[in-house]
Amino acid sequence: MNEHVADRALPDPQEPWPAEGASLDLITEVLAKRLESCAILLDIDGTLLDLARTPREVWVPPGLAATLHALHGRTKGALALVSGRSLNDIDLIFAPDRFPGVGGHGAEMRLSTESEAVATHAPPLDPELKRRLAAIARLSPGILLEDKGYSLALHYRLAPHAERAIYEAVSLIRADLPSAAIEVLPGKCVCEIKQAGFDKASGVREVMRHEPFSGRRPIFIGDDVTDESVFAIMPELGGLAFSVGRHAAGVAGHFDEPRDVRSWLKCLTDGKALA
């Protein structure tokens, strides 16, 4: 686990933000005292939860929901899960618990546990385009198709040999439809296709305009390529970003794996130093 962060001052003259090179213990201690002025934004797969063979096989470890509820309370509701998954899918994974969130790579959001999901003006994929992309799953047994409404994902963790064929097939479809405003999102053993014009960063920006998130300093943790758009906007929002599994460009620090993230969040709620 990386124990160094950038020198980015939070607005609290009573307790200055730790300088660059400060230990993660000190950062945890300071953040724990300032949770009421922070917004906690967390990716799910590969960040909070360990990756699984298929998207449906992920599970919520014991104690994580309690930690998220504690953070939700300490931040007075300014905690959100930020994912490529739909909010409905997120709710199924964390059931019976429910949290605010940004779903579908910024296509939808929910500002509180009581409110309903609202679309962020993101157009769904064209049905004919979706049909053509879905046919790529026939290239090999083990390719799993996931229709998220606003996007379509081709998972190949069970068929890693099919990676090149999948991307070549997607490229051919894009070449055949040059006017289609779509984006290809490469991920960890997944190729996801969505309409252009929105991403996790646009979703985070939208959430940060609304109560209880507005006026707070965002703390974002993510692991994948799709999280890089959020890493990039943290400086302009006055926030801090942490990556998982790698030291991504522009982040303040990183964690080795999801269990380190879960431990850190627990320490944050307890106000204790890391062991």
C-alpha positions as CSV (number, residue, x, y, z in Angstrom):
1,M,0.0,0.0,0.0
2,N,1.4,3.4,-1.0
3,E,1.9,5.7,1.9
4,H,2.5,8.9,0.1
5,V,0.1,11.6,-1.1
6,A,0.3,14.9,-2.9
7,D,0.3,18.2,-1.0
8,R,-3.2,19.4,-1.6
9,A,-4.6,21.6,1.2
10,L,-8.1,21.2,2.5
11,P,-9.7,24.4,3.8
12,D,-9.1,23.9,7.6
13,P,-6.5,26.3,9.1
14,Q,-6.9,24.6,12.5
15,E,-5.4,21.4,11.2
16,P,-3.3,21.7,8.0
17,W,-3.4,19.0,5.4
18,P,-0.4,16.6,5.7
19,A,2.5,17.5,3.4
20,E,3.7,15.3,0.6
21,G,5.3,12.1,1.9
22,A,3.1,12.0,5.0
23,S,2.2,8.5,6.2
24,L,-1.2,7.0,5.4
25,D,-1.8,6.8,9.1
26,L,-1.6,10.5,9.4
27,I,-3.8,11.1,6.4
28,T,-6.4,8.7,7.8
29,E,-6.3,10.5,11.1
30,V,-6.8,13.9,9.5
31,L,-9.5,12.7,7.1
32,A,-11.4,11.0,9.9
33,K,-11.7,14.4,11.6
34,R,-13.0,16.0,8.4
35,L,-15.4,13.4,7.1
36,E,-18.3,15.9,7.6
37,S,-16.7,18.1,4.9
38,C,-15.8,15.3,2.5
39,A,-17.7,13.3,-0.1
40,I,-16.7,9.7,-0.4
41,L,-17.0,8.3,-3.9
42,L,-16.2,4.6,-4.4
43,D,-15.9,2.4,-7.5
44,I,-17.2,-1.2,-6.8
45,D,-15.6,-4.0,-8.9
46,G,-11.9,-4.3,-8.2
47,T,-12.0,-1.5,-5.6
48,L,-14.5,-2.3,-2.9
49,L,-15.2,-5.9,-4.1
50,D,-12.7,-8.5,-5.3
51,L,-13.1,-9.4,-9.0
52,A,-14.8,-12.7,-9.7
53,R,-14.9,-15.1,-12.7
54,T,-18.2,-13.6,-13.8
55,P,-20.0,-10.3,-12.9
56,R,-22.7,-12.2,-11.1
57,E,-20.2,-14.0,-8.8
58,V,-19.0,-10.9,-6.9
59,W,-20.0,-10.8,-3.3
60,V,-20.0,-8.3,-0.4
61,P,-17.6,-9.3,2.4
62,P,-18.8,-9.3,6.0
63,G,-18.5,-5.9,7.6
64,L,-18.4,-3.9,4.3
65,A,-22.0,-2.8,4.4
66,A,-21.6,-1.6,8.0
67,T,-18.5,0.4,7.1
68,L,-20.4,2.0,4.2
69,H,-23.3,2.9,6.4
70,A,-20.9,4.4,9.0
71,L,-19.3,6.5,6.3
72,H,-22.8,7.5,5.0
73,G,-23.7,8.7,8.5
74,R,-20.4,10.4,9.2
75,T,-20.5,12.4,5.9
76,K,-24.2,13.2,6.5
77,G,-25.2,11.3,3.3
78,A,-22.3,12.3,1.1
79,L,-21.3,8.8,0.1
80,A,-21.9,7.4,-3.4
81,L,-20.9,4.2,-5.2
82,V,-19.6,5.0,-8.7
83,S,-19.8,2.1,-11.2
84,G,-20.3,1.0,-14.7
85,R,-23.0,-1.2,-13.4
86,S,-26.6,0.0,-13.4
87,L,-28.0,1.2,-10.1
88,N,-30.5,-1.7,-10.1
89,D,-27.6,-4.1,-10.4
90,I,-25.7,-2.4,-7.6
91,D,-28.8,-2.7,-5.4
92,L,-29.0,-6.4,-6.1
93,I,-25.4,-6.9,-5.1
94,F,-25.7,-5.0,-1.9
95,A,-29.3,-6.1,-1.0
96,P,-30.9,-5.4,1.4
97,D,-28.6,-2.4,1.8
98,R,-29.1,0.6,-0.5
99,F,-26.7,3.5,-1.1
100,P,-26.5,6.7,-3.2
101,G,-24.7,6.1,-6.5
102,V,-23.7,6.9,-10.0
103,G,-24.5,4.0,-12.3
104,G,-24.0,3.1,-15.9
105,H,-20.7,5.0,-16.3
106,G,-22.5,8.3,-15.4
107,A,-25.8,7.5,-17.2
108,E,-27.9,7.6,-14.0
109,M,-27.6,8.7,-10.4
110,R,-29.3,8.5,-7.1
111,L,-28.6,11.3,-4.5
112,S,-29.9,9.6,-1.4
113,T,-30.9,6.2,-0.1
114,E,-34.6,7.3,-0.2
115,S,-34.7,8.9,-3.7
116,E,-35.2,7.1,-7.0
117,A,-32.6,6.8,-9.8
118,V,-32.7,9.5,-12.4
119,A,-31.1,9.5,-15.8
120,T,-28.5,12.1,-16.6
121,H,-29.6,12.7,-20.2
122,A,-27.4,9.8,-21.4
123,P,-28.9,8.1,-24.5
124,P,-29.2,4.3,-24.5
125,L,-27.4,2.3,-27.2
126,D,-29.3,1.9,-30.5
127,P,-31.1,-1.5,-30.5
128,E,-29.7,-2.5,-33.9
129,L,-26.2,-1.6,-32.9
130,K,-26.7,-3.5,-29.7
131,R,-27.9,-6.6,-31.6
132,R,-24.8,-6.5,-33.8
133,L,-22.5,-6.1,-30.8
134,A,-24.2,-8.9,-28.9
135,A,-23.5,-11.3,-31.7
136,I,-19.8,-11.1,-30.9
137,A,-20.5,-13.3,-27.9
138,R,-20.9,-16.2,-30.4
139,L,-17.2,-16.0,-31.2
140,S,-16.3,-18.4,-28.4
141,P,-17.8,-20.3,-25.5
142,G,-17.0,-18.4,-22.3
143,I,-17.7,-14.9,-23.6
144,L,-20.4,-13.5,-21.4
145,L,-22.8,-10.8,-22.6
146,E,-24.0,-8.1,-20.2
147,D,-26.7,-5.7,-21.3
148,K,-26.6,-2.6,-19.1
149,G,-29.1,-0.6,-21.2
150,Y,-26.8,2.4,-21.7
151,S,-23.9,0.1,-22.6
152,L,-23.1,-3.5,-23.6
153,A,-20.3,-5.4,-22.0
154,L,-18.5,-8.5,-23.4
155,H,-16.7,-10.3,-20.6
156,Y,-14.0,-12.8,-21.5
157,R,-12.4,-13.8,-18.2
158,L,-13.5,-17.3,-19.0
159,A,-12.2,-17.0,-22.6
160,P,-9.0,-14.9,-22.4
161,H,-7.9,-16.3,-25.8
162,A,-10.8,-14.4,-27.4
163,E,-9.7,-10.9,-26.5
164,R,-8.1,-10.0,-29.8
165,A,-11.1,-11.4,-31.8
166,I,-13.5,-9.4,-29.7
167,Y,-11.8,-6.1,-30.2
168,E,-11.3,-6.8,-33.9
169,A,-15.0,-7.6,-34.3
170,V,-15.9,-4.3,-32.5
171,S,-13.6,-2.4,-34.7
172,L,-15.2,-3.8,-37.8
173,I,-18.7,-2.7,-36.6
174,R,-17.4,0.7,-35.8
175,A,-15.8,1.0,-39.2
176,D,-19.2,0.0,-40.8
177,L,-20.9,2.7,-38.7
178,P,-18.5,5.7,-38.8
179,S,-21.2,8.2,-37.8
180,A,-22.2,6.2,-34.6
181,A,-21.2,8.2,-31.6
182,I,-20.0,5.3,-29.5
183,E,-17.0,4.6,-27.2
184,V,-15.1,1.4,-26.5
185,L,-14.1,1.0,-22.9
186,P,-11.4,-1.6,-22.4
187,G,-11.3,-3.1,-18.9
188,K,-10.1,-6.0,-16.9
189,C,-11.1,-8.9,-19.2
190,V,-14.1,-6.9,-20.5
191,C,-14.8,-4.9,-23.6
192,E,-17.6,-2.4,-23.0
193,I,-19.3,-0.3,-25.6
194,K,-21.5,2.8,-24.8
195,Q,-22.7,6.0,-26.4
196,A,-20.3,8.8,-26.3
197,G,-20.9,12.0,-24.3
198,F,-21.0,10.8,-20.8
199,D,-18.6,8.9,-18.4
200,K,-17.9,8.5,-14.8
201,A,-16.4,11.9,-14.6
202,S,-19.5,13.6,-16.0
203,G,-21.6,11.6,-13.5
204,V,-19.4,12.7,-10.6
205,R,-19.5,16.3,-11.7
206,E,-23.3,16.1,-11.7
207,V,-23.5,14.5,-8.3
208,M,-21.2,17.1,-6.9
209,R,-23.6,19.9,-7.9
210,H,-26.3,18.6,-5.6
211,E,-26.8,18.3,-1.9
212,P,-25.5,16.7,0.2
213,F,-22.4,16.5,-2.0
214,S,-22.0,20.1,-3.1
215,G,-19.4,22.2,-1.4
216,R,-17.5,19.2,-0.2
217,R,-14.1,17.8,-1.0
218,P,-14.4,14.5,-2.9
219,I,-12.3,11.5,-2.1
220,F,-12.5,9.0,-5.0
221,I,-11.1,5.4,-5.1
222,G,-11.1,3.4,-8.3
223,D,-9.1,0.7,-10.1
224,D,-9.8,0.5,-13.8
225,V,-9.3,2.5,-17.0
226,T,-12.8,3.8,-16.8
227,D,-11.9,5.4,-13.4
228,E,-9.2,7.5,-15.0
229,S,-11.7,10.2,-16.1
230,V,-12.5,10.7,-12.4
231,F,-8.9,10.7,-11.4
232,A,-8.4,13.5,-13.9
233,I,-11.0,15.9,-12.5
234,M,-10.1,15.5,-8.8
235,P,-7.7,18.5,-8.8
236,E,-10.3,20.9,-10.2
237,L,-12.8,19.7,-7.6
238,G,-10.2,20.0,-4.9
239,G,-10.4,16.3,-4.2
240,L,-8.1,13.4,-3.7
241,A,-8.0,10.2,-5.8
242,F,-6.5,6.8,-4.9
243,S,-6.0,3.9,-7.3
244,V,-6.1,0.2,-6.6
245,G,-3.7,-2.4,-7.9
246,R,-1.5,0.2,-9.7
247,H,-0.3,3.7,-9.3
248,A,-2.3,5.5,-11.9
249,A,-1.4,8.9,-13.3
250,G,-2.6,11.8,-11.2
251,V,-3.6,10.0,-8.1
252,A,-2.5,10.9,-4.6
253,G,-1.7,7.3,-3.6
254,H,-2.7,3.7,-4.2
255,F,-3.8,0.5,-2.5
256,D,-2.6,-3.0,-3.5
257,E,-6.0,-4.7,-3.5
258,P,-9.7,-4.3,-2.5
259,R,-9.2,-5.7,1.0
260,D,-6.7,-2.9,1.7
261,V,-9.4,-0.4,0.6
262,R,-11.9,-2.0,2.9
263,S,-9.5,-1.9,5.8
264,W,-8.7,1.7,5.2
265,L,-12.3,2.7,5.0
266,K,-12.9,0.9,8.3
267,C,-10.0,2.7,9.9
268,L,-11.4,6.0,8.6
269,T,-14.7,5.4,10.3
270,D,-13.1,4.3,13.5
271,G,-10.6,7.2,13.5
272,K,-7.7,4.7,14.0
273,A,-4.3,4.3,12.4
274,L,-3.7,1.4,10.0
275,A,-2.2,-1.7,11.6
